[in-house]
Structures are given as structure tokens and as C-alpha cells.
């Protein structure tokens, strides 16, 4: 069954609203873009259990993860009744389980998929990234890419992506509620990691030759980045990152909660956590492009590369758990010049946002994660498709 909702959004233009200096914007500072968006919301799959990440195969199939450990497949618009595979050692807890998925750039030739998930060993939690090969309608040939990344009930990171220019595998890791680890190069927590597709370390990683530093590290000073993508033209990496909350103690910065971030991430750079947050600045640390207070809990991030919505070309979209909406950012010369809220409070907590090859915008709800108010058919995956012009 398809749920169809026609959405009309008409917003005003504020010209020349580009900041002349590289400063952090409050989301309320950003003008709304002048275009009008018309789309339908279609139900793709329902009665799911916390779908976390979506990946599109070249043959049209859609792979996605459910946090209890299941890999599911949508084929020709229909959800397969049985999971493709269930990972045997996933540790499901407050924010953890099976999370990130990415297909190898040469998936058509090698059928390789990568997953990030939390497991338990001797009572301690860790993140592992594993690679599998799809064969005979199941997964086989497991290879561990990296493991024993310390984890906790919260802040596991686990977003995966292949760089479009270098073909390297990038992995976000959370601070596992141990804030000081994010600044320590001897720790793998609170980082972006960069690996070859077989798990080996690239020779040109920024800290390969640094004594006592983990060679896998690409960037550091992150709290819990869970959205990551590369600008389609410049190739620059953008990330979304959760800001501090009650878990850290709001008194850590004598601020209200919030401080969610949109960052441009570069190799070797320090993104501040837990030395700075919100709009704080410190020499040698990178300030975010945009800061959200109160918190919206940005949970994903995808640039628009398709043709179905021409006005969205190269725009950045992310889902928000606490904000319960999709945020669209208009990017120009690595600056945010426009922002639009889509589906505000209509579907509850939104986790994944991913753009299909044909240009439809898929998103998943996270209402059964223990923090939402699920409907009878949650969780669900939807997609935005263009409304027909009459």
C-alpha cells in the first residue's frame, strides 16, 4: 500500500545572504531558498524495526540494515519477506546494534558489502566493521576490516562511505561517552577513520608517521558523527554530528543542550570535541559551518545527485531524530546559503536520508528505537517523488 501526500512549500528569498567570513551560523540565521517544492510521499516498506542505513545496488535492489542485526532487501518495489542475512553477534542496546552499510564501488563485479555494528566481548562493547560477499541469496566470506573499537550504549558513530575520488573506506567512530578520547590520537574513538577496501592502512593517511598515533585516523575531535557524504562537484566531505546532551552533563560547557553540527571534514584536522562545542572557538580547531541549538539530532547526510528534482542539485539533506524532519541545505562555495525544513513533525523521528540513482529521496523512521511514539505500521521507509504537473 502506498501513502501519498502532496506537499507544497512556498518560501521567500533573502538575497545576498552569504557570510563574508568563515563563521559558524545558527540555523536560524540561514535564509530559506526561493524555490517551490512539490512532491509525493510514497510508502516503500513498513513494519520494520529501526532501519538505520540504506544502500542502492546498480541492479535496482535496495539494501538496508535493521538495528537488531538484519540485512533486508527491497526488490522491484517490494520488501522481501525474509532477511537476506542476520548477523549472529550484534549487541542491541540503547543506541547500538547493526548500523552502517555501504556497497563496494565495484559491487557489480565483486558483490562485496560492508557493515558496521556493535558486538560484545567479555562484557565489553566494541564496534566491528565486517565485509561480506553476496552469493546465492545470502552473505558469505566474512572478513573483518577493523574491530575492537571501544563502544558503549551511546555514541557509536558507525557511518560508512567510500570516497568518490580516492576509493578509500571512511568510518565514523563515536566517543563512546568517554569525551577525552576524541582528542587523543592514541585512541580510535571520536574520529573519522580512512582505510583501504581490505582494511589495510593507506600510506598517505595524515598520522601514519606520528608516534603513538593510530594510523587509521583521518580526522579527530568528533563526538558522534552519523552522517557523511561528499559534495558531487568539489569532492569535499561533509558530516553531521550530534552535539552534547545530558550524557555529557550540560555543565560541561555551561550551555543548554544542542550544539549539533554540520562540518566540512579534512584530513588531519581537529574538530574540537570535547575542548569546544556550540560556537566556541580555539586555535587549531575547526568550527562547524552550522550549529543547531536546541538540538535536532542529525542522524544522516546525503547530497542530491539525481535528476528527478532539478532544483535540489548538489543540495545536502539529513534526517533528524529529535527534530522529526528532513533538513535541506543549499550549499554554494562551501557555505550554506539556504535552508528548508521538510515533513516537519509528520512522521516522527527520521534517521536515514539517501538519494536513489533515479533521484528519489528515501528516508526511514526511527520510532521504535525506544525514544519515539510508533504508529501501528512503524518503522517505515518512505520516498519523495516529484508530483505530476497537471
N, C-alpha and C positions, 0 to 999 in steps of 0.2 A: 504494500500500500504506500502511496506517495502523499505526503503532506505538502501542499503548495500554498505559499504565502506570497503575495505580491507586495513588494516593498518599494515605496517611493521616498527618496531622500533629496530634499532641496536645501542647499546651504549657500551661504553668501561668500563673497570674495573680499579678502582684505589684501590689497596689492602691496608688493614690495616688502612683505613681512619676513625678510631674511635677516638674521642677526649678522652684523658685520664682523664680529669676533667669534671665536670658538668658545662659546659659553654653554652651560647646561640650561636647557629650557625646562620650566614647569610645563606639564601637559596643557595646563590652562592658558599658557602663552601662545599656543600654536593655533593659527587660524584654520578655519575649515576650508577645504578645497571648493572650487566653484562649480564642479560638475554635478550632474544629476545621475543617480544610480538607480537602475531598475532591474530587479532580479527576482527569480523564484527560488524558494527554499524547498528542496526535494529531500525526502527521507530515503537514505540508501540502505541502512541496516538498523535494526532495533533489538531490544532485549539483550544488550551487551553488558559486559562487566568491566567498567573502567578502561575503555580503549585509550591507549596512550600515544602511539605513533603510527603514522600511515606512510606506506611506500608504494609507488606506482611502478609496475613492471612494463617493459616495452610491448609485451603482447596484450596489454589491456587489463590484466589482472591487478587487483589491489590487495596488498598485504597489510595487515595491521596487528598490533600487539594488544592483548588484554593483560592487565596487571597480575592476575593470578597465575600467568605463565603460558597462556595460549597464543599461538600464532594462527590467525584466521585469514580467510581468503574470500574476496568478493570477485565473482567471475560472471561476465556478461550481465552485470547489474544485479546479481543475486548472491546473497551470502551463502556459502557452503554450510550445510548443517553441522558437519563435524570439523573441528580444528585441523589444520594441516599438521600441527605438531604441538605437543605440550612439553615445555622444558621441565625436567624432573627435579631440579634443585633450586627453584625460585623461592625466596623468602618474602612472603607477603606481610607487610605491616603498614603503619600509618601512611607513609608516602612512597613505600618501596614495592618492588615486585619486578615483573618484566616490563621494561620501559622502552628504550630506544630501539629502532630498527632502521637499517639502511641497506639498499641493494648495492652490490659491487657495480662500478661503472660499466663493466663488461658482462653484466648479468646474462645477457642473451647467449654469450659463448660459454660462461663458466658456471652459471646458476648459483652463485655464492650470495648468501645473505649474512648480515651481521646483526647481533642483538646485544643490548646492554641490560643487565639485570642484577639484582641483589641476591646473594646467597649467604648461607651461614656455615661457619666452620668453628667447632669447639666453642659455641656460644657467642662468637663474634660475627658481625655482619661485614660483608665485603661486596664490592661491585666487580663483576666479571664481564668482559666483552668476549663473546664467542662467535665463531664463524661456522656456518653450516652450508652444505650443498643440497639444493633441492633435487630429488631424484625419486621417481616412481610414486609421486603424490605423498611424499614425506620428506623429512630432513635427515641427512646423514653426514658422515665425515666431519664430525665436530673438531674444531681446532680452537684452542684458547689463544686469543690475541693479547689480552692483558687481564690480570686478575689481582686479587688481594689489595684492591683499592679500598681503604677503610670506609665503612658506611655506618649509618645509624638509622633510626626510624625516620629521620628527616634529612633533607639536603643531600640527595644522591647525585644530582646532575643527570648524567646518562643520555644526553642528546648526542646523536651520531650524525656525521656527514662527511662526504668526500669532497675535498677541494676541487673546484671545476678546472683550475689551471694546473695544479701540481699533482692531482690524483691521490693525495695523501688522505688517510683516515683521521678525522678530528673527533675528539671525545671531550665532552664537558664533565667535570667532576665537582661535586659539592664539597662544602667544608665539613660535612658530617657532624655539624653542631659544635665543632672544635675550631673556633674562629681564628686562632693564631696560626693554624696550619696553612691558611691561604697565603700568608706572606713568606712562608718557609719554602725555599727551593729544594730542601731535603725531603719535603712532604709532597705527595702526589694529590692531596686534597685541595679544593678551591682553585682548580687550574683548568686550562684547555690543553689537552694532550694532542700530539701530532705523531702518527705512526705510518709506516708503510703498510700495504694491504695485508702483509703476512705477520704483522705485529712487531717487526724489527724497527729500530730507531733510525730515522733519516739522518744522514751525516751533517746536513745543514740546519738541524734544529738549533735554536739560539743558545741553549745551555749544555750542549754536548760536551764542551771542554771545560765547563765550570766545575771546580772541585766541590764535592758534596751536594751537587745539584742533580735532580732526576733528569736524565737526558730526554725523557719523553715530553717534557714541558714545553708548550708553545707560548702560553701567557699565564699570568698568575694574579692573585688578589681578587678572586671571584668568590661570592658567597654561594650561589646556587643558580648557575645559568642553565636554562632549559629550552631555549630557542636559539637556533643558529642557521644562518644561510649567507650566501654570497651575492653581492649585487651583480645582476646579469651583465652589466657593461663594464664596470670597473674591476670586478672580481674581489672587492673589499668584503671582509667578513663582518656581519652584524650579529649581535647576540642580544637576547633578552635575559634579564637577571632579576631574581627575587630580592627585594630589599629586606632589612631587618624586621623582626617581629618579636612577639613575646618570648620566643625560644631564646633569643639573644639577650633579652632584657632591654626594654626600651631605654632605660637609663644609660645604656652603653654610649649613646650619643646625645642623651637628654633631648630626644626628639620623639615626636609621635611615630607610630609605625608608618610604613611607606618606604620611600626611597627605592622603589622599583626602577630599573634602569634599562635603557637602550644604549648599547655600546658598539663602537667600531673597534674591532679587536685585531691587534697586530702582534706579530711575533716578538717575544722578548719584553713586552710591555707589562706594567704593573697597574691593575685596575682598582687598587685601593683597599679592598676589604682585608681586615677589619680595622684598618687605620682611619679610613674616611668612609663616609656614606652621605646620602642625600646630596646637597650642593656643596659639601665641604671640598676643599682643595688642599693639596700638599705637593710640594716639589717632587718630581719624579713619578707621580701617579696620575693616571688618566681619568678625567672627568667624563661622565656619560653625556651622550647627545641630549637625552631626555630623561627627566626624573618624574616619577609618579608618586604623589602623596595627596590623599591617603592611598594605601596600597590597592593595586588592581590584580596582583599576582599573575604576571605574564608567563605563559606556560609553553610557548611555541614561537615560531617565527619563520615566515616564508615570503620570498619575493615573488611578485607576479610576473610570469614569463609567457603566458598564453595569449591567445588572440580573441577569446570569447568576450572579454571586457577590455576594449582598446584603451579606455581612459585609465585603466589600472596599470598600464605598462610600467614595470620597474617599481611599483609601489610595494611597501613592506606591510605584511599582515601578521597579526599574532592574536591568539586566544587568551582570555583572562579568566582565571578561576574565581577570584573574589569579585572582579568587575563584572562578570557574567555578560561579556560582549566580545565582539571581534573589533580590534583597533586597526585602522588603515592609516599608514603614514606615507605621505608624499615626500620623496627624497630628491634633492637636487644638489649636486656638487657636495655630497656628504653632509648636507644639512637638511633638517626636517622643516619643510615649509608649509605643510598642511596635514590635518588630522581629521579623521571621521570615525564615529562610533557606529558600528553595525549591529543590529539584532540585540540592542541593549535590553537586558533582563527578560528576553523572550524564551530562552532555552536553558537557563540556569548556568552552571559552571561549564566553561568552554576550555578544553585542553588543546587539542591539536588543530592546527590550520595548515593545510597542504594543498598545493595547486597541481591539478592533474595535467597531463600532456595536452589535452584539448582545451585547457584554460578554465575549467570549472574549479571553484574553490570549495574544497571539502573541509569539514570541521567535525570534531567529536565532542560530546558532552562528557562530563566527569561528575555526574550527580550521585553515583553510587560509591563514591570514594570515602564515605563516612562524614563528609562535610557539606553535602548537598541535600536537596529535597527531591528525591527521584520521583518521576511520574511512573505510571504503570508500564510504560514501554522503554524507559531508560535502562541503560545508557543507549545513545543512538549516534550514528554517523549521518550527517546531512551534507548536501552540497548546494552551492549557489550557482544557478544557471541564468543566462540572460532571459529577461522577459520578452516575449514576442511583441513586436511592434504591430499594432493594429491599424 
